């Protein structure tokens, strides 16, 4: 077990659960609105004519939009957790270094 993991868990580096749920709700809302709109834009761009979007096509575009957003969000959460963990470990090492310096100065 690495030093410093006894006083902090991985959960302590994650954003609060409420924030995660808000982020998921925002991703879902953007996917429900943005996915079908993106589908309309992609299908309309080459033809220049009005295209009606079926429920299945809108659902497929929204779902694909949600998968991409979820992938990016997961990568962001992993990066943020990794960064916070290494910042915490660096602080623990500095604290141990300062304790060692103080101990050496007390001997002199």
LOFIKOL-120828 format. One record per atom (N, C-alpha, C, O): residue number from 1; atom name; x, y, z. Coordinates in Angstrom, 3 decimals. Layout:
// residues N
@seq=NUM	atom=CA	xx=X	yy=Y	zz=Z
...
This chain:
// residues 108
@seq=1	atom=N	xx=0.847	yy=-1.183	zz=0.000
@seq=1	atom=CA	xx=0.000	yy=0.000	zz=0.000
@seq=1	atom=C	xx=0.888	yy=1.241	zz=0.000
@seq=1	atom=O	xx=1.861	yy=1.317	zz=0.750
@seq=2	atom=N	xx=0.553	yy=2.194	zz=-0.832
@seq=2	atom=CA	xx=1.348	yy=3.407	zz=-0.945
@seq=2	atom=C	xx=1.170	yy=4.286	zz=0.288
@seq=2	atom=O	xx=0.113	yy=4.271	zz=0.920
@seq=3	atom=N	xx=2.203	yy=5.049	zz=0.628
@seq=3	atom=CA	xx=2.054	yy=5.958	zz=1.765
@seq=3	atom=C	xx=1.052	yy=7.053	zz=1.437
@seq=3	atom=O	xx=1.013	yy=7.553	zz=0.313
@seq=4	atom=N	xx=0.258	yy=7.416	zz=2.401
@seq=4	atom=CA	xx=-0.699	yy=8.491	zz=2.221
@seq=4	atom=C	xx=-2.094	yy=8.033	zz=1.877
@seq=4	atom=O	xx=-3.039	yy=8.816	zz=1.982
@seq=5	atom=N	xx=-2.255	yy=6.784	zz=1.470
@seq=5	atom=CA	xx=-3.584	yy=6.309	zz=1.128
@seq=5	atom=C	xx=-4.399	yy=5.974	zz=2.371
@seq=5	atom=O	xx=-5.618	yy=5.825	zz=2.280
@seq=6	atom=N	xx=-3.754	yy=5.852	zz=3.529
@seq=6	atom=CA	xx=-4.495	yy=5.542	zz=4.743
@seq=6	atom=C	xx=-5.318	yy=6.729	zz=5.231
@seq=6	atom=O	xx=-6.330	yy=6.536	zz=5.905
@seq=7	atom=N	xx=-4.904	yy=7.953	zz=4.906
@seq=7	atom=CA	xx=-5.650	yy=9.119	zz=5.372
@seq=7	atom=C	xx=-6.589	yy=9.695	zz=4.313
@seq=7	atom=O	xx=-7.357	yy=10.609	zz=4.614
@seq=8	atom=N	xx=-6.546	yy=9.189	zz=3.097
@seq=8	atom=CA	xx=-7.436	yy=9.686	zz=2.044
@seq=8	atom=C	xx=-7.825	yy=8.525	zz=1.135
@seq=8	atom=O	xx=-7.001	yy=7.679	zz=0.785
@seq=9	atom=N	xx=-9.082	yy=8.511	zz=0.768
@seq=9	atom=CA	xx=-9.553	yy=7.492	zz=-0.156
@seq=9	atom=C	xx=-9.722	yy=8.114	zz=-1.536
@seq=9	atom=O	xx=-9.715	yy=9.337	zz=-1.677
@seq=10	atom=N	xx=-9.875	yy=7.277	zz=-2.545
@seq=10	atom=CA	xx=-10.080	yy=7.774	zz=-3.900
@seq=10	atom=C	xx=-11.354	yy=8.606	zz=-3.968
@seq=10	atom=O	xx=-11.426	yy=9.581	zz=-4.715
@seq=11	atom=N	xx=-12.349	yy=8.222	zz=-3.196
@seq=11	atom=CA	xx=-13.621	yy=8.957	zz=-3.182
@seq=11	atom=C	xx=-13.429	yy=10.408	zz=-2.742
@seq=11	atom=O	xx=-14.177	yy=11.287	zz=-3.170
@seq=12	atom=N	xx=-12.441	yy=10.665	zz=-1.897
@seq=12	atom=CA	xx=-12.214	yy=12.037	zz=-1.440
@seq=12	atom=C	xx=-11.665	yy=12.932	zz=-2.549
@seq=12	atom=O	xx=-11.718	yy=14.156	zz=-2.430
@seq=13	atom=N	xx=-11.140	yy=12.346	zz=-3.623
@seq=13	atom=CA	xx=-10.622	yy=13.139	zz=-4.736
@seq=13	atom=C	xx=-11.672	yy=13.385	zz=-5.811
@seq=13	atom=O	xx=-11.471	yy=14.235	zz=-6.678
@seq=14	atom=N	xx=-12.784	yy=12.665	zz=-5.775
@seq=14	atom=CA	xx=-13.857	yy=12.833	zz=-6.753
@seq=14	atom=C	xx=-14.710	yy=14.048	zz=-6.411
@seq=14	atom=O	xx=-14.745	yy=14.464	zz=-5.253
@seq=15	atom=N	xx=-15.392	yy=14.620	zz=-7.384
@seq=15	atom=CA	xx=-16.323	yy=15.702	zz=-7.068
@seq=15	atom=C	xx=-17.477	yy=15.166	zz=-6.221
@seq=15	atom=O	xx=-17.727	yy=13.960	zz=-6.216
@seq=16	atom=N	xx=-18.167	yy=16.024	zz=-5.520
@seq=16	atom=CA	xx=-19.316	yy=15.564	zz=-4.721
@seq=16	atom=C	xx=-20.362	yy=14.876	zz=-5.604
@seq=16	atom=O	xx=-20.512	yy=15.201	zz=-6.782
@seq=17	atom=N	xx=-21.075	yy=13.927	zz=-5.014
@seq=17	atom=CA	xx=-22.081	yy=13.158	zz=-5.739
@seq=17	atom=C	xx=-23.138	yy=14.060	zz=-6.356
@seq=17	atom=O	xx=-23.603	yy=13.800	zz=-7.465
@seq=18	atom=N	xx=-23.517	yy=15.106	zz=-5.655
@seq=18	atom=CA	xx=-24.522	yy=16.029	zz=-6.186
@seq=18	atom=C	xx=-24.043	yy=16.677	zz=-7.479
@seq=18	atom=O	xx=-24.811	yy=16.803	zz=-8.433
@seq=19	atom=N	xx=-22.771	yy=17.091	zz=-7.516
@seq=19	atom=CA	xx=-22.223	yy=17.692	zz=-8.732
@seq=19	atom=C	xx=-22.201	yy=16.690	zz=-9.883
@seq=19	atom=O	xx=-22.498	yy=17.046	zz=-11.024
@seq=20	atom=N	xx=-21.854	yy=15.450	zz=-9.591
@seq=20	atom=CA	xx=-21.833	yy=14.423	zz=-10.628
@seq=20	atom=C	xx=-23.234	yy=14.220	zz=-11.189
@seq=20	atom=O	xx=-23.404	yy=14.108	zz=-12.403
@seq=21	atom=N	xx=-24.232	yy=14.172	zz=-10.323
@seq=21	atom=CA	xx=-25.609	yy=13.997	zz=-10.784
@seq=21	atom=C	xx=-26.082	yy=15.191	zz=-11.618
@seq=21	atom=O	xx=-26.798	yy=15.014	zz=-12.604
@seq=22	atom=N	xx=-25.688	yy=16.392	zz=-11.230
@seq=22	atom=CA	xx=-26.034	yy=17.581	zz=-12.017
@seq=22	atom=C	xx=-25.367	yy=17.512	zz=-13.386
@seq=22	atom=O	xx=-25.988	yy=17.834	zz=-14.399
@seq=23	atom=N	xx=-24.100	yy=17.094	zz=-13.418
@seq=23	atom=CA	xx=-23.395	yy=16.970	zz=-14.691
@seq=23	atom=C	xx=-24.068	yy=15.933	zz=-15.597
@seq=23	atom=O	xx=-24.211	yy=16.156	zz=-16.799
@seq=24	atom=N	xx=-24.476	yy=14.813	zz=-15.023
@seq=24	atom=CA	xx=-25.158	yy=13.777	zz=-15.801
@seq=24	atom=C	xx=-26.485	yy=14.303	zz=-16.341
@seq=24	atom=O	xx=-26.842	yy=14.025	zz=-17.486
@seq=25	atom=N	xx=-27.217	yy=15.058	zz=-15.524
@seq=25	atom=CA	xx=-28.486	yy=15.635	zz=-15.986
@seq=25	atom=C	xx=-28.264	yy=16.626	zz=-17.119
@seq=25	atom=O	xx=-29.044	yy=16.663	zz=-18.071
@seq=26	atom=N	xx=-27.217	yy=17.422	zz=-17.027
@seq=26	atom=CA	xx=-26.904	yy=18.386	zz=-18.089
@seq=26	atom=C	xx=-26.515	yy=17.651	zz=-19.373
@seq=26	atom=O	xx=-26.945	yy=18.031	zz=-20.463
@seq=27	atom=N	xx=-25.705	yy=16.602	zz=-19.244
@seq=27	atom=CA	xx=-25.324	yy=15.812	zz=-20.419
@seq=27	atom=C	xx=-26.565	yy=15.204	zz=-21.067
@seq=27	atom=O	xx=-26.693	yy=15.209	zz=-22.292
@seq=28	atom=N	xx=-27.479	yy=14.682	zz=-20.249
@seq=28	atom=CA	xx=-28.709	yy=14.086	zz=-20.787
@seq=28	atom=C	xx=-29.568	yy=15.140	zz=-21.487
@seq=28	atom=O	xx=-30.105	yy=14.889	zz=-22.566
@seq=29	atom=N	xx=-29.697	yy=16.314	zz=-20.877
@seq=29	atom=CA	xx=-30.507	yy=17.374	zz=-21.483
@seq=29	atom=C	xx=-29.900	yy=17.851	zz=-22.798
@seq=29	atom=O	xx=-30.617	yy=18.052	zz=-23.779
@seq=30	atom=N	xx=-28.603	yy=18.030	zz=-22.820
@seq=30	atom=CA	xx=-27.931	yy=18.452	zz=-24.056
@seq=30	atom=C	xx=-28.072	yy=17.381	zz=-25.124
@seq=30	atom=O	xx=-28.236	yy=17.694	zz=-26.303
@seq=31	atom=N	xx=-28.007	yy=16.117	zz=-24.718
@seq=31	atom=CA	xx=-28.135	yy=15.028	zz=-25.684
@seq=31	atom=C	xx=-29.537	yy=14.954	zz=-26.262
@seq=31	atom=O	xx=-29.710	yy=14.697	zz=-27.454
@seq=32	atom=N	xx=-30.540	yy=15.178	zz=-25.417
@seq=32	atom=CA	xx=-31.929	yy=15.118	zz=-25.897
@seq=32	atom=C	xx=-32.212	yy=16.256	zz=-26.868
@seq=32	atom=O	xx=-32.947	yy=16.072	zz=-27.839
@seq=33	atom=N	xx=-31.636	yy=17.431	zz=-26.618
@seq=33	atom=CA	xx=-31.876	yy=18.590	zz=-27.479
@seq=33	atom=C	xx=-30.842	yy=18.668	zz=-28.604
@seq=33	atom=O	xx=-31.192	yy=18.836	zz=-29.772
@seq=34	atom=N	xx=-29.572	yy=18.544	zz=-28.239
@seq=34	atom=CA	xx=-28.496	yy=18.737	zz=-29.212
@seq=34	atom=C	xx=-28.326	yy=17.607	zz=-30.198
@seq=34	atom=O	xx=-27.962	yy=17.848	zz=-31.349
@seq=35	atom=N	xx=-28.580	yy=16.376	zz=-29.779
@seq=35	atom=CA	xx=-28.421	yy=15.233	zz=-30.674
@seq=35	atom=C	xx=-29.324	yy=15.307	zz=-31.892
@seq=35	atom=O	xx=-28.832	yy=15.239	zz=-33.018
@seq=36	atom=N	xx=-30.636	yy=15.445	zz=-31.702
@seq=36	atom=CA	xx=-31.509	yy=15.573	zz=-32.882
@seq=36	atom=C	xx=-31.224	yy=16.819	zz=-33.718
@seq=36	atom=O	xx=-31.319	yy=16.772	zz=-34.944
@seq=37	atom=N	xx=-30.878	yy=17.924	zz=-33.076
@seq=37	atom=CA	xx=-30.541	yy=19.128	zz=-33.844
@seq=37	atom=C	xx=-29.291	yy=18.906	zz=-34.690
@seq=37	atom=O	xx=-29.221	yy=19.345	zz=-35.838
@seq=38	atom=N	xx=-28.314	yy=18.223	zz=-34.114
@seq=38	atom=CA	xx=-27.112	yy=17.894	zz=-34.874
@seq=38	atom=C	xx=-27.453	yy=16.961	zz=-36.029
@seq=38	atom=O	xx=-26.911	yy=17.104	zz=-37.125
@seq=39	atom=N	xx=-28.345	yy=16.011	zz=-35.789
@seq=39	atom=CA	xx=-28.788	yy=15.119	zz=-36.849
@seq=39	atom=C	xx=-29.463	yy=15.872	zz=-37.974
@seq=39	atom=O	xx=-29.217	yy=15.591	zz=-39.147
@seq=40	atom=N	xx=-30.316	yy=16.828	zz=-37.629
@seq=40	atom=CA	xx=-30.965	yy=17.643	zz=-38.664
@seq=40	atom=C	xx=-29.945	yy=18.450	zz=-39.455
@seq=40	atom=O	xx=-30.039	yy=18.551	zz=-40.678
@seq=41	atom=N	xx=-28.979	yy=19.020	zz=-38.760
@seq=41	atom=CA	xx=-27.959	yy=19.819	zz=-39.423
@seq=41	atom=C	xx=-27.136	yy=18.973	zz=-40.381
@seq=41	atom=O	xx=-26.866	yy=19.386	zz=-41.509
@seq=42	atom=N	xx=-26.736	yy=17.788	zz=-39.931
@seq=42	atom=CA	xx=-25.916	yy=16.924	zz=-40.777
@seq=42	atom=C	xx=-26.702	yy=16.474	zz=-42.001
@seq=42	atom=O	xx=-26.160	yy=16.465	zz=-43.106
@seq=43	atom=N	xx=-27.971	yy=16.100	zz=-41.830
@seq=43	atom=CA	xx=-28.754	yy=15.633	zz=-42.969
@seq=43	atom=C	xx=-29.201	yy=16.775	zz=-43.876
@seq=43	atom=O	xx=-29.396	yy=16.562	zz=-45.073
@seq=44	atom=N	xx=-29.365	yy=17.969	zz=-43.339
@seq=44	atom=CA	xx=-29.809	yy=19.104	zz=-44.149
@seq=44	atom=C	xx=-28.670	yy=19.763	zz=-44.909
@seq=44	atom=O	xx=-28.888	yy=20.310	zz=-45.990
@seq=45	atom=N	xx=-27.467	yy=19.723	zz=-44.368
@seq=45	atom=CA	xx=-26.354	yy=20.453	zz=-44.963
@seq=45	atom=C	xx=-26.095	yy=20.080	zz=-46.422
@seq=45	atom=O	xx=-25.952	yy=20.987	zz=-47.241
@seq=46	atom=N	xx=-26.025	yy=18.803	zz=-46.795
@seq=46	atom=CA	xx=-25.698	yy=18.527	zz=-48.188
@seq=46	atom=C	xx=-26.861	yy=18.779	zz=-49.160
@seq=46	atom=O	xx=-26.620	yy=19.091	zz=-50.326
@seq=47	atom=N	xx=-28.091	yy=18.651	zz=-48.711
@seq=47	atom=CA	xx=-29.226	yy=18.732	zz=-49.625
@seq=47	atom=C	xx=-29.813	yy=20.140	zz=-49.725
@seq=47	atom=O	xx=-30.279	yy=20.553	zz=-50.787
@seq=48	atom=N	xx=-29.785	yy=20.864	zz=-48.620
@seq=48	atom=CA	xx=-30.375	yy=22.187	zz=-48.602
@seq=48	atom=C	xx=-31.890	yy=22.167	zz=-48.641
@seq=48	atom=O	xx=-32.512	yy=23.177	zz=-48.971
@seq=49	atom=N	xx=-32.484	yy=21.056	zz=-48.314
@seq=49	atom=CA	xx=-33.937	yy=20.953	zz=-48.319
@seq=49	atom=C	xx=-34.420	yy=20.587	zz=-46.916
@seq=49	atom=O	xx=-33.633	yy=20.135	zz=-46.085
@seq=50	atom=N	xx=-35.668	yy=20.776	zz=-46.663
@seq=50	atom=CA	xx=-36.244	yy=20.478	zz=-45.353
@seq=50	atom=C	xx=-36.340	yy=18.962	zz=-45.169
@seq=50	atom=O	xx=-36.830	yy=18.250	zz=-46.046
@seq=51	atom=N	xx=-35.872	yy=18.487	zz=-44.036
@seq=51	atom=CA	xx=-35.905	yy=17.056	zz=-43.747
@seq=51	atom=C	xx=-36.587	yy=16.859	zz=-42.406
@seq=51	atom=O	xx=-36.213	yy=17.497	zz=-41.422
@seq=52	atom=N	xx=-37.553	yy=16.010	zz=-42.355
@seq=52	atom=CA	xx=-38.195	yy=15.722	zz=-41.070
@seq=52	atom=C	xx=-37.390	yy=14.650	zz=-40.368
@seq=52	atom=O	xx=-36.884	yy=13.716	zz=-40.991
@seq=53	atom=N	xx=-37.284	yy=14.799	zz=-39.085
@seq=53	atom=CA	xx=-36.490	yy=13.875	zz=-38.272
@seq=53	atom=C	xx=-37.428	yy=12.889	zz=-37.603
@seq=53	atom=O	xx=-38.305	yy=13.290	zz=-36.838
@seq=54	atom=N	xx=-37.259	yy=11.628	zz=-37.877
@seq=54	atom=CA	xx=-38.115	yy=10.626	zz=-37.250
@seq=54	atom=C	xx=-37.703	yy=10.439	zz=-35.796
@seq=54	atom=O	xx=-36.607	yy=10.833	zz=-35.395
@seq=55	atom=N	xx=-38.571	yy=9.848	zz=-35.029
@seq=55	atom=CA	xx=-38.294	yy=9.619	zz=-33.608
@seq=55	atom=C	xx=-37.085	yy=8.707	zz=-33.428
@seq=55	atom=O	xx=-36.246	yy=8.948	zz=-32.561
@seq=56	atom=N	xx=-36.996	yy=7.666	zz=-34.241
@seq=56	atom=CA	xx=-35.864	yy=6.735	zz=-34.149
@seq=56	atom=C	xx=-34.540	yy=7.388	zz=-34.488
@seq=56	atom=O	xx=-33.534	yy=7.145	zz=-33.821
@seq=57	atom=N	xx=-34.534	yy=8.224	zz=-35.533
@seq=57	atom=CA	xx=-33.305	yy=8.916	zz=-35.919
@seq=57	atom=C	xx=-32.886	yy=9.918	zz=-34.843
@seq=57	atom=O	xx=-31.705	yy=10.020	zz=-34.509
@seq=58	atom=N	xx=-33.851	yy=10.650	zz=-34.308
@seq=58	atom=CA	xx=-33.545	yy=11.592	zz=-33.222
@seq=58	atom=C	xx=-33.016	yy=10.888	zz=-31.996
@seq=58	atom=O	xx=-32.092	yy=11.370	zz=-31.340
@seq=59	atom=N	xx=-33.610	yy=9.735	zz=-31.684
@seq=59	atom=CA	xx=-33.138	yy=8.946	zz=-30.538
@seq=59	atom=C	xx=-31.718	yy=8.446	zz=-30.782
@seq=59	atom=O	xx=-30.887	yy=8.475	zz=-29.875
@seq=60	atom=N	xx=-31.437	yy=7.990	zz=-31.995
@seq=60	atom=CA	xx=-30.096	yy=7.480	zz=-32.315
@seq=60	atom=C	xx=-29.052	yy=8.591	zz=-32.222
@seq=60	atom=O	xx=-27.976	yy=8.382	zz=-31.663
@seq=61	atom=N	xx=-29.360	yy=9.772	zz=-32.765
@seq=61	atom=CA	xx=-28.410	yy=10.883	zz=-32.687
@seq=61	atom=C	xx=-28.225	yy=11.345	zz=-31.239
@seq=61	atom=O	xx=-27.106	yy=11.639	zz=-30.819
@seq=62	atom=N	xx=-29.309	yy=11.408	zz=-30.485
@seq=62	atom=CA	xx=-29.200	yy=11.800	zz=-29.080
@seq=62	atom=C	xx=-28.389	yy=10.801	zz=-28.277
@seq=62	atom=O	xx=-27.586	yy=11.187	zz=-27.428
@seq=63	atom=N	xx=-28.598	yy=9.504	zz=-28.545
@seq=63	atom=CA	xx=-27.858	yy=8.463	zz=-27.834
@seq=63	atom=C	xx=-26.376	yy=8.504	zz=-28.196
@seq=63	atom=O	xx=-25.518	yy=8.361	zz=-27.325
@seq=64	atom=N	xx=-26.076	yy=8.699	zz=-29.471
@seq=64	atom=CA	xx=-24.667	yy=8.788	zz=-29.866
@seq=64	atom=C	xx=-24.013	yy=10.036	zz=-29.281
@seq=64	atom=O	xx=-22.852	yy=10.003	zz=-28.875
@seq=65	atom=N	xx=-24.752	yy=11.121	zz=-29.241
@seq=65	atom=CA	xx=-24.253	yy=12.348	zz=-28.616
@seq=65	atom=C	xx=-23.978	yy=12.107	zz=-27.134
@seq=65	atom=O	xx=-22.969	yy=12.575	zz=-26.606
@seq=66	atom=N	xx=-24.874	yy=11.374	zz=-26.457
@seq=66	atom=CA	xx=-24.705	yy=11.073	zz=-25.033
@seq=66	atom=C	xx=-23.500	yy=10.179	zz=-24.794
@seq=66	atom=O	xx=-22.784	yy=10.368	zz=-23.810
@seq=67	atom=N	xx=-23.256	yy=9.204	zz=-25.675
@seq=67	atom=CA	xx=-22.090	yy=8.337	zz=-25.508
@seq=67	atom=C	xx=-20.795	yy=9.117	zz=-25.627
@seq=67	atom=O	xx=-19.869	yy=8.904	zz=-24.845
@seq=68	atom=N	xx=-20.721	yy=10.003	zz=-26.580
@seq=68	atom=CA	xx=-19.514	yy=10.817	zz=-26.732
@seq=68	atom=C	xx=-19.340	yy=11.732	zz=-25.518
@seq=68	atom=O	xx=-18.233	yy=11.871	zz=-24.998
@seq=69	atom=N	xx=-20.423	yy=12.351	zz=-25.072
@seq=69	atom=CA	xx=-20.345	yy=13.239	zz=-23.901
@seq=69	atom=C	xx=-19.957	yy=12.461	zz=-22.650
@seq=69	atom=O	xx=-19.170	yy=12.946	zz=-21.837
@seq=70	atom=N	xx=-20.503	yy=11.257	zz=-22.491
@seq=70	atom=CA	xx=-20.161	yy=10.431	zz=-21.321
@seq=70	atom=C	xx=-18.694	yy=10.015	zz=-21.358
@seq=70	atom=O	xx=-18.034	yy=9.976	zz=-20.320
@seq=71	atom=N	xx=-18.185	yy=9.707	zz=-22.535
@seq=71	atom=CA	xx=-16.775	yy=9.347	zz=-22.673
@seq=71	atom=C	xx=-15.876	yy=10.519	zz=-22.282
@seq=71	atom=O	xx=-14.910	yy=10.345	zz=-21.539
@seq=72	atom=N	xx=-16.192	yy=11.698	zz=-22.779
@seq=72	atom=CA	xx=-15.403	yy=12.892	zz=-22.455
@seq=72	atom=C	xx=-15.509	yy=13.211	zz=-20.964
@seq=72	atom=O	xx=-14.515	yy=13.568	zz=-20.333
@seq=73	atom=N	xx=-16.714	yy=13.084	zz=-20.399
@seq=73	atom=CA	xx=-16.902	yy=13.369	zz=-18.975
@seq=73	atom=C	xx=-16.121	yy=12.377	zz=-18.116
@seq=73	atom=O	xx=-15.514	yy=12.765	zz=-17.117
@seq=74	atom=N	xx=-16.132	yy=11.108	zz=-18.495
@seq=74	atom=CA	xx=-15.372	yy=10.107	zz=-17.746
@seq=74	atom=C	xx=-13.884	yy=10.402	zz=-17.813
@seq=74	atom=O	xx=-13.188	yy=10.284	zz=-16.805
@seq=75	atom=N	xx=-13.388	yy=10.780	zz=-18.972
@seq=75	atom=CA	xx=-11.978	yy=11.140	zz=-19.099
@seq=75	atom=C	xx=-11.649	yy=12.349	zz=-18.223
@seq=75	atom=O	xx=-10.591	yy=12.397	zz=-17.596
@seq=76	atom=N	xx=-12.555	yy=13.322	zz=-18.182
@seq=76	atom=CA	xx=-12.330	yy=14.501	zz=-17.347
@seq=76	atom=C	xx=-12.301	yy=14.121	zz=-15.858
@seq=76	atom=O	xx=-11.460	yy=14.614	zz=-15.105
@seq=77	atom=N	xx=-13.225	yy=13.243	zz=-15.441
@seq=77	atom=CA	xx=-13.251	yy=12.801	zz=-14.037
@seq=77	atom=C	xx=-11.966	yy=12.060	zz=-13.683
@seq=77	atom=O	xx=-11.394	yy=12.292	zz=-12.618
@seq=78	atom=N	xx=-11.501	yy=11.167	zz=-14.569
@seq=78	atom=CA	xx=-10.257	yy=10.430	zz=-14.311
@seq=78	atom=C	xx=-9.067	yy=11.377	zz=-14.232
@seq=78	atom=O	xx=-8.223	yy=11.233	zz=-13.348
@seq=79	atom=N	xx=-8.987	yy=12.341	zz=-15.141
@seq=79	atom=CA	xx=-7.885	yy=13.296	zz=-15.115
@seq=79	atom=C	xx=-7.920	yy=14.132	zz=-13.847
@seq=79	atom=O	xx=-6.885	yy=14.354	zz=-13.218
@seq=80	atom=N	xx=-9.098	yy=14.596	zz=-13.468
@seq=80	atom=CA	xx=-9.236	yy=15.421	zz=-12.266
@seq=80	atom=C	xx=-8.853	yy=14.640	zz=-11.004
@seq=80	atom=O	xx=-8.183	yy=15.174	zz=-10.120
@seq=81	atom=N	xx=-9.281	yy=13.378	zz=-10.923
@seq=81	atom=CA	xx=-8.952	yy=12.541	zz=-9.779
@seq=81	atom=C	xx=-7.462	yy=12.254	zz=-9.732
@seq=81	atom=O	xx=-6.850	yy=12.323	zz=-8.667
@seq=82	atom=N	xx=-6.872	yy=11.934	zz=-10.879
@seq=82	atom=CA	xx=-5.440	yy=11.664	zz=-10.958
@seq=82	atom=C	xx=-4.636	yy=12.887	zz=-10.510
@seq=82	atom=O	xx=-3.668	yy=12.767	zz=-9.759
@seq=83	atom=N	xx=-5.050	yy=14.055	zz=-10.981
@seq=83	atom=CA	xx=-4.361	yy=15.300	zz=-10.636
@seq=83	atom=C	xx=-4.470	yy=15.595	zz=-9.135
@seq=83	atom=O	xx=-3.478	yy=15.969	zz=-8.508
@seq=84	atom=N	xx=-5.662	yy=15.431	zz=-8.556
@seq=84	atom=CA	xx=-5.857	yy=15.675	zz=-7.127
@seq=84	atom=C	xx=-5.063	yy=14.680	zz=-6.286
@seq=84	atom=O	xx=-4.505	yy=15.049	zz=-5.253
@seq=85	atom=N	xx=-5.008	yy=13.419	zz=-6.722
@seq=85	atom=CA	xx=-4.247	yy=12.406	zz=-5.988
@seq=85	atom=C	xx=-2.770	yy=12.761	zz=-5.960
@seq=85	atom=O	xx=-2.134	yy=12.701	zz=-4.908
@seq=86	atom=N	xx=-2.222	yy=13.129	zz=-7.112
@seq=86	atom=CA	xx=-0.795	yy=13.454	zz=-7.155
@seq=86	atom=C	xx=-0.488	yy=14.753	zz=-6.410
@seq=86	atom=O	xx=0.598	yy=14.899	zz=-5.849
@seq=87	atom=N	xx=-1.408	yy=15.673	zz=-6.398
@seq=87	atom=CA	xx=-1.228	yy=16.893	zz=-5.608
@seq=87	atom=C	xx=-1.214	yy=16.555	zz=-4.117
@seq=87	atom=O	xx=-0.417	yy=17.103	zz=-3.355
@seq=88	atom=N	xx=-2.098	yy=15.653	zz=-3.713
@seq=88	atom=CA	xx=-2.156	yy=15.203	zz=-2.317
@seq=88	atom=C	xx=-0.857	yy=14.482	zz=-1.927
@seq=88	atom=O	xx=-0.318	yy=14.707	zz=-0.844
@seq=89	atom=N	xx=-0.361	yy=13.616	zz=-2.816
@seq=89	atom=CA	xx=0.879	yy=12.893	zz=-2.524
@seq=89	atom=C	xx=2.066	yy=13.848	zz=-2.428
@seq=89	atom=O	xx=2.941	yy=13.667	zz=-1.580
@seq=90	atom=N	xx=2.103	yy=14.859	zz=-3.288
@seq=90	atom=CA	xx=3.180	yy=15.844	zz=-3.224
@seq=90	atom=C	xx=3.121	yy=16.624	zz=-1.912
@seq=90	atom=O	xx=4.158	yy=16.923	zz=-1.320
@seq=91	atom=N	xx=1.918	yy=16.951	zz=-1.457
@seq=91	atom=CA	xx=1.776	yy=17.658	zz=-0.179
@seq=91	atom=C	xx=2.238	yy=16.773	zz=0.977
@seq=91	atom=O	xx=2.876	yy=17.259	zz=1.911
@seq=92	atom=N	xx=1.923	yy=15.486	zz=0.923
@seq=92	atom=CA	xx=2.385	yy=14.567	zz=1.978
@seq=92	atom=C	xx=3.905	yy=14.451	zz=1.986
@seq=92	atom=O	xx=4.523	yy=14.400	zz=3.049
@seq=93	atom=N	xx=4.506	yy=14.409	zz=0.799
@seq=93	atom=CA	xx=5.970	yy=14.322	zz=0.718
@seq=93	atom=C	xx=6.616	yy=15.596	zz=1.244
@seq=93	atom=O	xx=7.636	yy=15.537	zz=1.930
@seq=94	atom=N	xx=6.033	yy=16.745	zz=0.928
@seq=94	atom=CA	xx=6.585	yy=18.007	zz=1.443
@seq=94	atom=C	xx=6.445	yy=18.085	zz=2.953
@seq=94	atom=O	xx=7.344	yy=18.561	zz=3.646
@seq=95	atom=N	xx=5.313	yy=17.614	zz=3.459
@seq=95	atom=CA	xx=5.113	yy=17.597	zz=4.906
@seq=95	atom=C	xx=6.149	yy=16.696	zz=5.582
@seq=95	atom=O	xx=6.706	yy=17.064	zz=6.616
@seq=96	atom=N	xx=6.407	yy=15.534	zz=5.013
@seq=96	atom=CA	xx=7.418	yy=14.628	zz=5.568
@seq=96	atom=C	xx=8.802	yy=15.258	zz=5.461
@seq=96	atom=O	xx=9.621	yy=15.105	zz=6.367
@seq=97	atom=N	xx=9.071	yy=15.957	zz=4.372
@seq=97	atom=CA	xx=10.356	yy=16.626	zz=4.199
@seq=97	atom=C	xx=10.553	yy=17.696	zz=5.266
@seq=97	atom=O	xx=11.622	yy=17.781	zz=5.871
@seq=98	atom=N	xx=9.518	yy=18.522	zz=5.500
@seq=98	atom=CA	xx=9.628	yy=19.567	zz=6.519
@seq=98	atom=C	xx=9.782	yy=18.971	zz=7.918
@seq=98	atom=O	xx=10.514	yy=19.512	zz=8.746
@seq=99	atom=N	xx=9.097	yy=17.862	zz=8.182
@seq=99	atom=CA	xx=9.276	yy=17.195	zz=9.483
@seq=99	atom=C	xx=10.700	yy=16.692	zz=9.624
@seq=99	atom=O	xx=11.279	yy=16.791	zz=10.706
@seq=100	atom=N	xx=11.283	yy=16.151	zz=8.553
@seq=100	atom=CA	xx=12.660	yy=15.651	zz=8.601
@seq=100	atom=C	xx=13.629	yy=16.801	zz=8.805
@seq=100	atom=O	xx=14.597	yy=16.658	zz=9.553
@seq=101	atom=N	xx=13.400	yy=17.935	zz=8.164
@seq=101	atom=CA	xx=14.271	yy=19.118	zz=8.325
@seq=101	atom=C	xx=14.197	yy=19.609	zz=9.762
@seq=101	atom=O	xx=15.224	yy=19.908	zz=10.371
@seq=102	atom=N	xx=12.990	yy=19.694	zz=10.306
@seq=102	atom=CA	xx=12.824	yy=20.148	zz=11.685
@seq=102	atom=C	xx=13.510	yy=19.188	zz=12.654
@seq=102	atom=O	xx=14.095	yy=19.619	zz=13.648
@seq=103	atom=N	xx=13.441	yy=17.909	zz=12.371
@seq=103	atom=CA	xx=14.098	yy=16.920	zz=13.227
@seq=103	atom=C	xx=15.605	yy=17.048	zz=13.197
@seq=103	atom=O	xx=16.259	yy=16.890	zz=14.228
@seq=104	atom=N	xx=16.181	yy=17.337	zz=12.005
@seq=104	atom=CA	xx=17.609	yy=17.523	zz=11.885
@seq=104	atom=C	xx=18.058	yy=18.804	zz=12.578
@seq=104	atom=O	xx=19.132	yy=18.833	zz=13.179
@seq=105	atom=N	xx=17.264	yy=19.851	zz=12.506
@seq=105	atom=CA	xx=17.638	yy=21.108	zz=13.141
@seq=105	atom=C	xx=17.540	yy=20.985	zz=14.655
@seq=105	atom=O	xx=18.281	yy=21.659	zz=15.371
@seq=106	atom=N	xx=16.642	yy=20.140	zz=15.159
@seq=106	atom=CA	xx=16.511	yy=19.971	zz=16.603
@seq=106	atom=C	xx=17.734	yy=19.251	zz=17.166
@seq=106	atom=O	xx=18.093	yy=19.458	zz=18.325
@seq=107	atom=N	xx=18.384	yy=18.398	zz=16.346
@seq=107	atom=CA	xx=19.580	yy=17.673	zz=16.800
@seq=107	atom=C	xx=20.773	yy=18.591	zz=16.945
@seq=107	atom=O	xx=21.634	yy=18.351	zz=17.792
@seq=108	atom=N	xx=20.847	yy=19.666	zz=16.118
@seq=108	atom=CA	xx=22.024	yy=20.569	zz=16.151
@seq=108	atom=C	xx=22.026	yy=21.410	zz=17.356
@seq=108	atom=O	xx=22.935	yy=22.219	zz=17.543
